[in-house]
Amino acid sequence: MILETLTACPVCGHARFTPFLKAKDQTVSHAEFQIVACSDCNFLFTNPRPPASEIGQYYESNEYISHHDDAKDLMSKVYNLVRDYTTQQKIKLLHHAVPGKGTLLDVGCGTGFFLSKAREACWQVHGTEPDTQARAVAMGRVGEAIHENIEAPFFDSKTYEAITMWHVLEHVHQLNETMDWLHQHLAPQGRLFIAVPNPESEDAQAYQENWAAYDVPRHLYHFSKKAISDLARAHKFKVVRILPMWFDAYYVSMLSTRYAQGSTSLPASVWQGTVSNWKGRKSAEKEYNTSSLIYVLSKN
Ligand SMILES: [Zn+2]
């Protein structure tokens, strides 16, 4: 495997980085990857990383259940139950941020569960999904063409009232090109929703290199609130809201406990998840700081 090494920070362009931590790919290759911090803006990114042409092989695992719906074990069942609830919450958020509804693009739509619910809620939906199998399921579910990626000519003249990226931006090689594309394809009053893991959360601090949401090398970036804000500004967006994802602390803690101790401990995970959510709650002094965060962006 030939890895590619970034020589400039993807957010600010600075050329000097310091080692942040080394994390292991726990699901596919079991190889170790370095996460670095930009010396100027503190952005955390996986460096070196597999190039876009090679990353596909790092998704070849049954454990990567976001693409599959036939999971049978307990953790997957819980995951699916939670997905039903969180999907309803996402739709509510969409309606709150874009009351007039309209067109929705879900980038990295997986098997199309969220899109199908959005369509039931009267959104006109489109999606992209690079995984062939997941894309086929999504097409069956949504009854619309789902395209492989945003480069499809289909999108050339389209704009959207809402664009969603649920745990997707951290996987995207062409970060700045993608942000520019999003700006170009978001309607003037539209909203962009970006959900990403939060490396400053309490569970990230607790599990360190075993924090499951580092998920190297699939996660190329590890966005802090400052990083999202810097990236937004660089691409003529602004962050208008930050929202918590409460369930991620439990899911991430379950996986992290397994990585750290070799087996899943439900009590330890529930405890850590609860502590993390408590410490990550919003207060007069601070924004939400939970395991994962949803950023709502508007155009400047
Ligand atoms: Zn930087």
Boltz pocket constraint, residues with backbone or C-beta under 6 A from the ligand:
constraints:
  - pocket:
      binder: B
      contacts: [[A, 9], [A, 10], [A, 11], [A, 12], [A, 13], [A, 14], [A, 38], [A, 39], [A, 40], [A, 41], [A, 42], [A, 43]]
      max_distance: 6.0
